[in-house]
Amino acid sequence: MDNGNNTGFGSSRRRLLAAVGATSATLAGCTDFLSEDENSGNGGNGDDSGNGNGEGNGDDSDDGGDDGGETLWPAIDDGELLADFEEEPNRRTGEVSVSSDDARRGSQAAVIEDEEGESAGLTVYFSDGIDLTEHDVSFAAKPEAANRIVVEFVAPGRESRLTTVRTVPGEYTGWFRLDCGYEHKPGDEPDLSNVTAINILATNDGRPIKMAVDDLRKVDSVDNGKAILLFHGGYESQYEIAADMLEERGWAAAVPLPPEAIGESGRMDVTQLQELQDRGWDICSNPSTTTALSDSPQDRQRTVLENSKNMLEEQGFEDGARHLLVPGDRMSEETYEVVRDVHETAFLFGSCPSTMPPTERHMIPHIWGPSLHDGVRRHINLVDQYNQLTVLRMQRIVDTDDPEDGEMSLDEFEHLLNHLEHRGLDVITPSDLVDGDYERETDDDVDDERPEGTILEAGRSYEFEGDGSATETVELDEGVAVASFSHDGDDEFVVELDGDVLATTAGQTTGESIRPVDGGSYQLEIAGDGEWLVDLSQPEIHGEDLEELPVERSGNGASFVGPFWAPDDVSLSPTHDGDGEFVVTGYGADGSYEQLVDQTGSFDSSRSYAAGGAVWIDIEADGDWTLAVEDA
């Protein structure tokens, strides 16, 4: 595989995928452990009202903190102080102490440890609850011996929480500021207006654990979620395919690449990169290294970073050269010091979203964009719901159904862009971030009044019956198509409309499914091992047909709920009691769609849905299910 002259890329890519898997496997255990008895204590050292109102720039300074003590990066003076650990905090697990040697604000910091390598954590309680609906949380962290940090926001109890799961480079042992982007929502819908506790936990894959924590605080968040797209490597497909697809949406992105790779076979040349820059793209630094940057002496690291930046500047990419994609996602404390001197932002794998704007600009976490069905869509949904930032890294875009390692298929890439667009995220660049050009104008003329009269006209209607497999051509009008089916057989039964699965089940079954359609000729494909019946109809939809929220339904097998009226985001609470696939998808009368759940086996959690207007929820299940829908 062409690795962009970065000999560490292949192994780095494998580390990214391994880390994603490890994080997913570890998350449930971490959050369950954290959530035990979260209300068993009272008090703690968190000040419900906060005691800090200072302004700061995040740099090392002697300007004084909220308590009049010294403020050292990564302690900051922005926002409102929630805890400065001047008193020993509540122990969650492992051992908890305080240390004056580690203080970044005031006289001491909290230290969590566990020699057995299981977990170490603390809890900050808020007896009256705190409101984080328009705020993000960050804190200073020093993972002396920790490679994963889990933060849980209890809002207000065990079943309603949000989590941050941040991967840290194994060799990093210094201070940095951790911005708590929400990675997972494992239970009921949290109420961020009533956060009763914040739990902070460190793990280290079974090795001894030690981490210092200081300066826990909240800062104002933005009004809309953001996304940054990093097209790593500068490959031609990014120019030939991705650029035009972004241009259609009025979006720009970033291209981190080794400057010496410009113009190589399969890579963009200077002219193409300059054209992208004219469209608002950032051409960023991603130096090629023969060994991990963090394994080199600090003066050598500085030379590598400065040379790469200078080469980009000499070719006219001054704005983009301010930003770095950390080579191989390897960073030590020494690397971090040099990066802060040379660059204005730096990105590396972190497995979670970030706050917006991030208080830590030199360890902004990114995730692997092609993992669309393994967390990326969930991150996008959470970033939309809580107005945070996700950074998605991609490499080659290929027009094939079987992409190789490091590639993303054109269909999946289009799905990603459609999902970002449907969720309404602002797609920005690293330069937008540092220059403060990330707020977008909102459309104040959106009509959220419930429609009257006919919303969708009635269309065609068909009935088919058979035994085995069949393919039928049907003509459909613009609107929605409802498929009702029955199957009298023992094995698999599948119904597809132009490749879109309407039913996939087995045995004797009945069910129904709904899809928006544009109108025109469609191929209806049916495969079963026994007698079957399929009715395909296009009902007329009126304003008076739209049900008001909240809506609650239950059933078994394939079905749909709706239409109902949802002028804004809604919250769904689906459950599934079965062993097979459970797929929940939202469809709008305007043709929009969003897959909300795609799981196998039992399911009990909540999801947000960026609904708009008249919508349906389509459900594919092999067992009993329930669904509750309410305003978010």
Phi, psi and omega in degrees: 000136176293115186252021175064033180061016177252101186295345179271356189294316182301311179294326178297316180300317179295323178295322179299312182294321178296320181293321178300313180296317181296320179296316181296319182290326184277333190302312184300316179296318180298312185289325177296318181296316181297328190277352181296126172054041184293344178254017184286339179254169172220156181086240190088185184253014176278129178272115185305325184264350183078152180226026181227131180229016185284162174249140180211170181247007177080001180266161174302133182202167174245029186284347180094145179259197182296331181260012178087357180274182182287143178245115181242135177304137013265021166291146181228170180248003179281154173075210187235126180290130176258326179199132176244003173059034172289344170242152181296129184282174178287132178284135175260309178200159184072210179246141179235134178214182175235153183220127175283335180293331185263003188297133172251342176218133179071215189258347184199162175237162175275147178230128177247138185215155172202106181294335181282348176077022179272291177194154176221132184201163178226166178229135170251118181265150176232098189299328179260001183076150175237155184259117178245020183295332180236026183222155171245161183240141174214165177203162176277132181228142177229091183278076181300326177211078181195139177239003176211133179239127179245129177238132181238133178253110182273117192216084358259351185227188188303322186275358182230096186209158173238149181231149167249131175233104188250121174278135181242137177307137186301331183270358183276122183232005184262188178281144166206171180255126182262116176269124189275082170280139186280119184263334187205148176232086193282350183228222180289170180296121180289154174250095184288354173282353182218071177272118186262345180199150171236121179256136179235123185230144174239143173229167184206036177053044174087354179269163178307146186241138170206128178212136174263146182224137177205164169055059174281125184206163176246146178228162180296140174263177181267178185269351182206147180293152183233158174220140172244131178255120178254113177262090188292135169102338180070039183280153186299328181296335178292327177278315188282331184246302189293319187300315181293324180293326175286322180301322180300332182260000181075028184251157172231167184217193179231145177238095173279129183204158172287125183304326182288348179272353180298128179087356177292166180303127180083001181246159176292149174265179184299319182299316179294319179294322178294325177296318177297320178299322178295337178273002178103005180283155171259131173257107194251171183268136170212078189304144173275130181229144177277334173231164180303133182305320183290346178273353182267158174301154186298323179293327176291320177300317179297318180299315181299313182292317181293319179298317180296316179297316181297321180297320177293318179297321180295336179262011172094015183251051185298315182297311182292330182295347177290346190243145186232133162263114188298124182302126176065008182056031179254127181211129172253176177298323179292319177299316181302317180299317180291317180302318179295330178285324191266323189239158178269334172218157174213141183239139173208161184301133180219350174074008181208162172292179179233167171288165181225118356283152179291141174279339176252109185262357185246007170217050180287124185283141170240164175234166184276109186303320181296348177281053188300322185260008181237038174126336185295314180296323178297318178300315180300316181297317180291321177298321177294314185293324187246013172057056180241200186232131170241138179244118186250122180257134179225169178235255180274145172251125186232143179270073180209156178272356184228069182294148177270178181304130180088358180250159175229129182293154179300320180297316180292323178295317178296322176300317179299312181296319178298323181291319175299318181292316180297321180285347175078023178289145171278120177270117187237176178246166175303324178292323174303320182297309185282334181271357179075021183259042186254353178277131181251150177292138179262154180272103181279357184259014180296129182272110180252017178279140180299130183286156175240162178076204184277125177268314178229134179284153175293149180234217186279168178215136182222152172229132179226142173218153183183193181213118184098226184248149179204152175230128181234143173261127182234147175257126182237150175267165177295134181154226175234151176242129179251124177253122173248134188216158171218151183218131180242079180207182183255335186253202189292145176229123185229134174234127180231143176243107186051043179083351178272121186288122174265330179207137170214106185210186182215153176079193178285123187205158169227157180180183178207160182208158183226145177214140167289146178225150181275339186103145181125197182273134180229149174262120176259115182247131184231131178223123178209171180250010178210191180291142181217161177221131178230124172252131178238119184223160178235096185284156172277135183244127180247158178304324181288349178280346187281121180281146177274151175280153002280158180232136176229134180217161173214161181183191179218129180081203185280135178194183173214159180239132180129179008279149172226165186260121181220089183289350183215186180304146177234162176248130179247143174233085179268148172229155180216132177239080181200171183260342185262206184290144173227110184236125179238125184227136175264135178234138177256154178296341178276004179095355180286157176208158177208121176282124188258326178221137172215086187229164173243131178095198184291154184208138176202095182202189180235156179219150170260150182224123179281071182285162177202099177093224180276122185222160174233153172245115180266137186232128173243119185213159175246013180207198179287145178217157171227156179213128173240132181233130178213167177299139180286000000 
